Amino acid sequence: MQTPSRTLKAGLLLAVFVVLAVLVATFGRTPDLSHVKVAVLSGSKDGNYHAIVTRVGAAAQRQRGRIDNLPSAGSVENIERLAAAKGSCDIQFALVQDGLPWPESHPFQLIGRLPISETFVVLGRDADRLHSVTDLRGMRVGIGPVGSGTEQVARQVMAQLAELDIKVSTQPLGEQLAMLERGDLDLGAMVIAPEARLMLQAVRDRKLQILDIPAADAIARRLPSARGGSIKAGYYDPVRQLPPIDKRVIEIDTLVIGNGCARESVTQGVITAFQRVFPNFVTVNRERPNLTGLDYASAARSYLDNQGPDAVGEYVPWFIDIMPTARWVQLFFAFSLLFAGQAVWHRFRLWRLDAGRVRIEGDVSRLFAPGTTVPEMAAALPEPAQRTPEVRAKVDAAVKQLDALAQRCRRQSISMLVPMGQEMNYRYQEQLIAELLHALRQFRARLDR
């Protein structure tokens, strides 16, 4: 019957072979994103966020992944919905503007920032005629839909211009552009990518002009994670020179955040899809400091550190879902140290067993003539000088010590600390002990005759 330790060793060995077989079989396939099935909150259907997630979803689909594009009113709503989805985990990621306040006890993790910045831009029918901040006094300004990042940034900007008595209102972007065309609004603000189709239509088709913000740098310094930028002259129409001059604007980064619902491999798969659309995604996130107030998700941190997806997770996604590859390496290293220590301890115990047997053998050999072997001890006839109480006591003590040593040797031979295949070293010691023990018992029996 097998001992429990041998059964456990055999089970561990079998498990190792099974894992190796699965890894070999899995690494033979082409990696894809079939394990990625997530939902991402974007923005309005005619906005840039929605267009970005659509492109990223198409990139994932080409590799058998699925990224559902969920429209919303904008960044503020995305933050609320992503936090609320932590319980059900039916939504895992969202695009949001950098610099927005995070709610207390939020579950958010940073996945990365997009390499392209969005622009806080203000449009109007006669925006080219406005040359200073004071020209905005008393104007009617639309600040986008309620719950959008545009509204959030616009209110932060308007707070710096409170003494100008600007009248703000909220409406969807499409309606806001129509109101600007009709003259129902003097100006309309939006946070949008400069190359967005909506922006191109506003300038070229609707004939709206871009407001030059003279204090763009000064205003941006008072906004979290914003900076001054510009839209070059002729950017939208080099023939008609639209805009006619460089327009100073405020640039704001876009973040990809998660609520911790996605597994490690899924998060890395989503980053891979973004990397397909934005080839410098990793470079930008490695070079720019993280000042968002969020910690990077562990999968994102690993992706950026390795400058690409986890090699194991790319082929065996479930493997890093159990534990990140770095932890597997640490665990493997720990087991290597454990097995090395096990081998050292095994050799130490064998040395102590052998030293104990040799010591007893040396004590016993002094009772016989020099050069007497163990088989000769078993067949030796006691001499008159050996038939003394002292000799009998020494032989009895040696037998007792050898008995205890034999039991210790047997106990250690079936221990989990014995490396596989090293049990025979203990069997050899047991044989030597048993032979000496047999010889002494035979000789001791003759001493009493």
C-alpha positions as CSV (number, residue, x, y, z in Angstrom):
1,M,0.0,0.0,0.0
2,Q,1.4,3.4,-0.9
3,T,2.1,5.9,1.9
4,P,0.2,9.2,1.8
5,S,3.4,11.1,1.0
6,R,4.1,8.9,-2.0
7,T,0.5,9.3,-3.2
8,L,0.8,13.1,-2.9
9,K,4.1,13.2,-4.7
10,A,2.7,11.1,-7.5
11,G,-0.3,13.5,-7.7
12,L,1.9,16.6,-7.8
13,L,4.0,15.0,-10.6
14,L,0.9,14.2,-12.6
15,A,-0.4,17.7,-12.2
16,V,2.8,19.2,-13.5
17,F,2.7,16.9,-16.6
18,V,-0.9,17.9,-17.2
19,V,-0.1,21.7,-16.9
20,L,2.9,21.3,-19.3
21,A,0.8,19.4,-21.8
22,V,-1.9,22.1,-21.7
23,L,0.7,24.8,-22.2
24,V,2.4,23.1,-25.1
25,A,-1.0,22.5,-26.8
26,T,-2.1,26.0,-26.2
27,F,1.0,27.7,-27.3
28,G,0.6,26.0,-30.7
29,R,-2.4,28.2,-31.6
30,T,-2.5,31.8,-32.9
31,P,-3.3,34.3,-30.1
32,D,-6.6,36.2,-30.4
33,L,-9.0,38.3,-28.3
34,S,-11.8,35.7,-28.2
35,H,-11.7,35.9,-24.3
36,V,-12.5,39.7,-24.5
37,K,-16.3,40.4,-24.1
38,V,-16.8,43.7,-22.5
39,A,-18.9,46.9,-22.5
40,V,-17.3,50.4,-22.7
41,L,-19.2,53.6,-22.0
42,S,-18.3,56.2,-24.6
43,G,-20.4,59.4,-25.3
44,S,-23.0,60.8,-27.6
45,K,-23.5,58.9,-30.9
46,D,-22.2,61.8,-32.9
47,G,-19.3,62.5,-30.6
48,N,-15.6,61.6,-30.7
49,Y,-15.7,59.1,-27.8
50,H,-18.4,57.1,-29.5
51,A,-16.3,57.0,-32.7
52,I,-13.2,56.0,-30.9
53,V,-14.9,53.0,-29.1
54,T,-16.4,52.0,-32.5
55,R,-12.9,51.8,-34.0
56,V,-11.5,49.9,-31.0
57,G,-14.5,47.5,-31.1
58,A,-13.8,46.8,-34.8
59,A,-10.2,46.1,-34.0
60,A,-11.2,43.7,-31.3
61,Q,-13.8,42.0,-33.6
62,R,-11.1,41.3,-36.2
63,Q,-9.4,39.2,-33.5
64,R,-12.7,37.5,-32.4
65,G,-13.2,39.8,-29.5
66,R,-16.3,41.8,-28.6
67,I,-16.4,45.4,-27.3
68,D,-19.9,46.8,-26.9
69,N,-20.1,50.5,-27.4
70,L,-22.5,52.1,-24.9
71,P,-23.5,55.7,-25.7
72,S,-24.0,58.2,-22.9
73,A,-24.3,61.9,-22.1
74,G,-20.5,62.1,-21.5
75,S,-17.8,61.7,-18.9
76,V,-19.7,62.6,-15.8
77,E,-22.5,60.1,-16.6
78,N,-19.8,57.6,-17.5
79,I,-18.2,57.9,-14.0
80,E,-21.6,57.5,-12.3
81,R,-22.7,54.5,-14.4
82,L,-19.3,52.7,-14.2
83,A,-19.3,53.0,-10.4
84,A,-22.9,51.7,-10.2
85,A,-22.0,48.7,-12.5
86,K,-19.4,47.5,-9.9
87,G,-22.1,45.2,-8.4
88,S,-23.4,43.7,-11.6
89,C,-20.2,44.0,-13.6
90,D,-22.2,44.3,-16.8
91,I,-20.1,47.4,-17.7
92,Q,-16.3,47.2,-17.2
93,F,-14.7,50.3,-18.9
94,A,-15.4,53.9,-19.8
95,L,-13.8,56.8,-21.6
96,V,-13.6,60.0,-19.4
97,Q,-12.0,63.4,-19.5
98,D,-8.9,63.8,-17.4
99,G,-9.3,66.3,-14.5
100,L,-12.8,65.3,-13.4
101,P,-13.3,64.8,-9.7
102,W,-13.5,61.1,-8.6
103,P,-16.3,60.2,-6.1
104,E,-15.3,59.0,-2.7
105,S,-14.7,55.3,-2.3
106,H,-14.6,54.9,-6.0
107,P,-13.7,51.5,-7.6
108,F,-11.8,53.0,-10.5
109,Q,-8.5,51.9,-12.0
110,L,-6.5,53.6,-14.7
111,I,-6.1,51.6,-17.9
112,G,-4.3,54.3,-19.8
113,R,-4.6,57.7,-21.5
114,L,-5.3,58.1,-25.2
115,P,-2.4,59.5,-27.2
116,I,-4.7,62.1,-28.8
117,S,-5.9,65.1,-26.7
118,E,-9.4,66.6,-26.9
119,T,-9.9,70.3,-27.2
120,F,-12.1,72.6,-25.2
121,V,-13.3,74.8,-28.0
122,V,-15.8,77.6,-28.2
123,L,-17.8,78.3,-31.4
124,G,-20.0,81.2,-32.5
125,R,-21.2,83.0,-35.6
126,D,-19.1,86.0,-34.9
127,A,-16.4,84.6,-32.7
128,D,-13.6,86.1,-34.9
129,R,-14.7,89.6,-33.7
130,L,-14.0,88.7,-30.1
131,H,-10.4,89.6,-29.1
132,S,-10.4,89.7,-25.3
133,V,-12.1,88.0,-22.4
134,T,-14.1,91.1,-21.5
135,D,-15.8,90.8,-24.9
136,L,-17.7,87.9,-23.5
137,R,-19.6,90.0,-21.0
138,G,-23.3,89.2,-20.8
139,M,-23.2,86.6,-23.7
140,R,-25.4,83.6,-24.0
141,V,-23.2,80.5,-23.9
142,G,-24.2,76.8,-24.4
143,I,-22.1,74.4,-22.4
144,G,-23.2,71.0,-23.8
145,P,-25.6,68.3,-22.3
146,V,-26.1,67.8,-18.6
147,G,-23.7,65.3,-17.2
148,S,-21.1,65.7,-19.9
149,G,-17.5,66.4,-19.5
150,T,-18.0,69.6,-21.6
151,E,-20.4,70.9,-19.0
152,Q,-18.0,70.1,-16.2
153,V,-15.0,71.9,-17.8
154,A,-17.2,74.8,-19.0
155,R,-18.5,75.5,-15.5
156,Q,-14.9,75.4,-14.2
157,V,-13.9,77.9,-16.9
158,M,-17.0,80.1,-16.2
159,A,-16.2,80.2,-12.5
160,Q,-13.0,82.1,-13.4
161,L,-15.1,84.6,-15.5
162,A,-17.9,85.0,-13.0
163,E,-17.8,88.9,-13.0
164,L,-18.7,88.9,-16.8
165,D,-22.3,87.9,-16.0
166,I,-22.2,85.1,-18.7
167,K,-25.6,83.3,-19.1
168,V,-25.0,79.6,-19.6
169,S,-27.5,76.9,-20.7
170,T,-27.2,73.1,-21.3
171,Q,-28.4,71.2,-24.4
172,P,-27.3,68.3,-26.6
173,L,-24.5,69.2,-29.0
174,G,-26.6,68.9,-32.1
175,E,-29.2,71.2,-30.7
176,Q,-26.5,73.6,-29.5
177,L,-25.0,73.8,-33.0
178,A,-28.4,74.5,-34.5
179,M,-29.0,77.3,-31.9
180,L,-25.7,78.9,-32.7
181,E,-26.6,78.9,-36.4
182,R,-29.9,80.6,-35.7
183,G,-28.4,83.1,-33.4
184,D,-30.3,81.8,-30.3
185,L,-26.9,81.4,-28.6
186,D,-23.9,83.7,-28.9
187,L,-21.3,81.0,-28.2
188,G,-21.3,77.3,-27.6
189,A,-18.6,75.2,-25.8
190,M,-17.6,71.6,-26.4
191,V,-14.8,69.2,-25.6
192,I,-14.0,67.4,-28.8
193,A,-11.2,66.1,-30.9
194,P,-10.1,68.8,-33.4
195,E,-10.4,66.3,-36.3
196,A,-13.9,65.1,-35.3
197,R,-16.5,65.1,-38.1
198,L,-18.8,67.2,-36.0
199,M,-16.2,69.9,-35.6
200,L,-15.4,69.8,-39.4
201,Q,-19.1,70.2,-40.2
202,A,-19.5,73.1,-37.7
203,V,-16.7,75.1,-39.2
204,R,-17.1,74.3,-42.9
205,D,-20.8,73.6,-43.4
206,R,-22.4,75.6,-40.6
207,K,-20.0,78.5,-41.0
208,L,-19.3,78.8,-37.3
209,Q,-16.1,80.5,-36.1
210,I,-13.7,79.3,-33.5
211,L,-13.2,81.7,-30.5
212,D,-9.5,82.6,-29.9
213,I,-9.0,82.3,-26.1
214,P,-6.3,84.8,-25.3
215,A,-6.0,83.6,-21.7
216,A,-6.0,79.9,-22.6
217,D,-2.7,79.2,-20.8
218,A,-3.7,81.1,-17.7
219,I,-7.2,79.4,-17.5
220,A,-5.7,76.0,-18.2
221,R,-3.3,76.3,-15.2
222,R,-6.3,76.6,-12.9
223,L,-7.9,73.5,-14.4
224,P,-6.8,70.0,-13.3
225,S,-4.8,68.2,-16.0
226,A,-5.3,70.8,-18.7
227,R,-2.9,72.8,-20.8
228,G,-2.9,75.5,-23.5
229,G,-2.9,74.5,-27.2
230,S,-3.8,75.8,-30.6
231,I,-5.7,75.0,-33.8
232,K,-3.6,76.1,-36.7
233,A,-4.8,78.5,-39.4
234,G,-6.3,76.6,-42.4
235,Y,-6.7,73.4,-40.4
236,Y,-10.3,72.8,-41.6
237,D,-10.0,74.4,-45.0
238,P,-6.6,75.5,-46.3
239,V,-8.3,77.1,-49.4
240,R,-10.8,79.3,-47.6
241,Q,-8.3,79.6,-44.7
242,L,-10.5,78.2,-42.0
243,P,-9.7,79.3,-39.4
244,P,-8.1,82.4,-40.7
245,I,-5.5,82.6,-37.9
246,D,-4.1,80.3,-35.2
247,K,-6.7,79.8,-32.5
248,R,-5.7,79.4,-28.9
249,V,-7.7,76.7,-27.1
250,I,-7.4,74.4,-24.1
251,E,-6.3,70.8,-24.5
252,I,-7.6,68.0,-22.2
253,D,-6.5,64.3,-22.2
254,T,-8.9,61.4,-22.4
255,L,-8.6,58.5,-20.0
256,V,-9.6,54.8,-20.2
257,I,-10.7,53.7,-16.8
258,G,-12.1,50.4,-15.4
259,N,-14.1,49.5,-12.3
260,G,-12.1,46.3,-11.5
261,C,-14.7,43.9,-12.9
262,A,-12.6,42.7,-15.8
263,R,-10.1,39.8,-15.4
264,E,-6.4,40.4,-15.9
265,S,-6.4,38.8,-19.3
266,V,-9.5,40.7,-20.5
267,T,-7.9,44.1,-19.4
268,Q,-4.8,43.3,-21.4
269,G,-6.9,42.3,-24.3
270,V,-8.8,45.6,-24.2
271,I,-5.4,47.5,-24.1
272,T,-4.3,45.4,-27.2
273,A,-7.4,46.6,-29.0
274,F,-6.7,50.2,-28.2
275,Q,-3.0,49.6,-29.2
276,R,-4.3,48.5,-32.6
277,V,-6.1,51.9,-33.1
278,F,-3.4,54.0,-31.4
279,P,0.0,52.5,-32.1
280,N,1.8,54.8,-29.6
281,F,-0.7,54.1,-26.7
282,V,2.0,52.3,-24.7
283,T,4.7,54.9,-25.4
284,V,2.6,57.8,-24.3
285,N,1.6,56.1,-21.1
286,R,5.1,55.0,-20.3
287,E,6.5,58.5,-20.8
288,R,3.9,60.7,-19.2
289,P,3.6,60.8,-15.4
290,N,0.3,59.6,-13.9
291,L,-1.3,62.6,-12.3
292,T,-4.9,61.4,-12.6
293,G,-5.3,60.4,-9.0
294,L,-6.0,56.8,-10.0
295,D,-3.7,53.8,-9.7
296,Y,-2.9,51.8,-12.8
297,A,-4.7,48.4,-12.9
298,S,-2.2,45.7,-12.3
299,A,-2.8,44.2,-15.8
300,A,-2.2,47.7,-17.3
301,R,0.9,48.2,-15.3
302,S,2.3,44.9,-16.4
303,Y,1.4,45.7,-20.1
304,L,3.2,49.0,-19.9
305,D,6.2,47.6,-18.1
306,N,6.6,44.8,-20.7
307,Q,5.7,47.2,-23.6
308,G,3.2,44.7,-24.8
309,P,0.8,42.0,-23.6
310,D,1.8,39.4,-21.2
311,A,3.3,36.6,-23.3
312,V,1.7,33.8,-21.3
313,G,-1.6,35.7,-21.0
314,E,-1.7,36.2,-24.7
315,Y,-1.7,32.5,-25.4
316,V,-3.2,31.2,-22.1
317,P,-5.5,33.9,-20.8
318,W,-6.9,31.8,-18.0
319,F,-3.4,31.3,-16.7
320,I,-2.9,34.9,-15.7
321,D,-6.5,35.2,-14.5
322,I,-5.5,32.8,-11.7
323,M,-2.4,34.8,-10.9
324,P,-0.3,37.3,-12.9
325,T,2.7,35.9,-14.6
326,A,5.1,37.9,-12.3
327,R,3.5,36.1,-9.4
328,W,3.9,32.8,-11.2
329,V,7.6,33.5,-11.7
330,Q,7.9,34.5,-8.0
331,L,6.1,31.3,-7.0
332,F,8.3,29.2,-9.3
333,F,11.4,30.9,-7.8
334,A,10.0,30.2,-4.3
335,F,9.5,26.5,-5.1
336,S,13.0,26.4,-6.6
337,L,14.4,27.6,-3.3
338,L,12.1,25.2,-1.4
339,F,13.3,22.3,-3.5
340,A,16.9,23.4,-3.1
341,G,16.5,23.7,0.6
342,Q,14.7,20.3,0.6
343,A,17.7,18.7,-1.1
344,V,20.1,20.3,1.3
345,W,18.1,19.1,4.3
346,H,17.8,15.7,2.8
347,R,21.5,15.4,2.5
348,F,22.0,16.7,6.0
349,R,19.7,14.1,7.5
350,L,21.4,11.3,5.5
351,W,24.7,12.5,6.8
352,R,23.5,12.5,10.4
353,L,22.1,8.9,9.9
354,D,25.3,7.7,8.4
355,A,27.4,9.4,11.2
356,G,25.3,7.8,13.9
357,R,25.6,4.4,12.3
358,V,29.4,4.8,11.9
359,R,29.8,5.9,15.5
360,I,27.9,2.9,16.8
361,E,29.9,0.7,14.4
362,G,33.1,2.1,15.8
363,D,32.1,1.5,19.4
364,V,31.1,-2.1,18.6
365,S,34.3,-2.8,16.7
366,R,36.4,-2.2,19.8
367,L,34.8,-5.3,21.4
368,F,36.3,-7.5,18.7
369,A,39.7,-8.1,17.1
370,P,40.8,-5.4,14.7
371,G,39.5,-5.9,11.1
372,T,36.5,-8.0,12.2
373,T,33.7,-7.6,9.6
374,V,30.0,-7.5,10.3
375,P,29.3,-11.1,9.0
376,E,32.2,-12.3,11.1
377,M,30.7,-10.6,14.2
378,A,27.5,-12.6,13.5
379,A,29.4,-15.9,13.4
380,A,31.9,-15.1,16.1
381,L,32.2,-17.3,19.2
382,P,32.5,-15.2,22.4
383,E,35.9,-15.4,24.1
384,P,36.2,-15.6,27.9
385,A,37.3,-12.0,28.0
386,Q,34.0,-11.0,26.3
387,R,31.7,-12.8,28.7
388,T,31.6,-9.8,31.2
389,P,28.7,-7.6,32.3
390,E,30.5,-4.6,30.8
391,V,30.6,-6.2,27.3
392,R,27.0,-7.3,27.6
393,A,25.9,-3.8,28.6
394,K,27.8,-2.3,25.7
395,V,26.2,-4.7,23.2
396,D,22.7,-4.1,24.7
397,A,23.3,-0.3,24.4
398,A,24.5,-0.7,20.8
399,V,21.4,-2.8,19.9
400,K,19.1,-0.2,21.5
401,Q,20.8,2.7,19.7
402,L,20.7,0.8,16.3
403,D,17.0,0.0,16.9
404,A,16.2,3.7,17.4
405,L,18.4,4.7,14.4
406,A,16.6,2.1,12.2
407,Q,13.2,3.6,13.2
408,R,14.4,7.1,12.5
409,C,15.7,6.1,9.1
410,R,12.4,4.5,8.2
411,R,10.5,7.5,9.4
412,Q,12.6,9.9,7.4
413,S,12.6,7.8,4.2
414,I,8.8,8.3,3.9
415,S,8.9,12.0,4.7
416,M,7.7,14.6,2.2
417,L,11.1,16.3,2.5
418,V,12.8,13.4,0.6
419,P,13.2,14.4,-3.1
420,M,11.6,12.0,-5.6
421,G,14.0,9.1,-6.3
422,Q,16.2,9.6,-3.3
423,E,14.4,7.0,-1.0
424,M,17.0,4.4,-2.0
425,N,19.7,6.2,-0.1
426,Y,17.7,5.6,3.1
427,R,17.1,2.0,2.1
428,Y,20.8,1.5,1.8
429,Q,21.3,2.9,5.3
430,E,18.5,0.7,6.6
431,Q,20.3,-2.3,5.1
432,L,23.6,-1.5,6.8
433,I,21.9,-0.9,10.1
434,A,19.9,-4.1,9.8
435,E,23.0,-6.2,9.1
436,L,24.9,-4.7,12.1
437,L,21.8,-5.1,14.3
438,H,21.5,-8.8,13.2
439,A,25.1,-9.5,13.9
440,L,25.0,-8.0,17.4
441,R,21.9,-9.8,18.3
442,Q,23.4,-13.1,17.2
443,F,26.6,-12.4,19.2
444,R,24.6,-11.2,22.2
445,A,22.6,-14.5,22.2
446,R,25.9,-16.4,22.4
447,L,27.2,-14.4,25.3
448,D,24.4,-15.9,27.5
449,R,25.1,-19.5,26.6
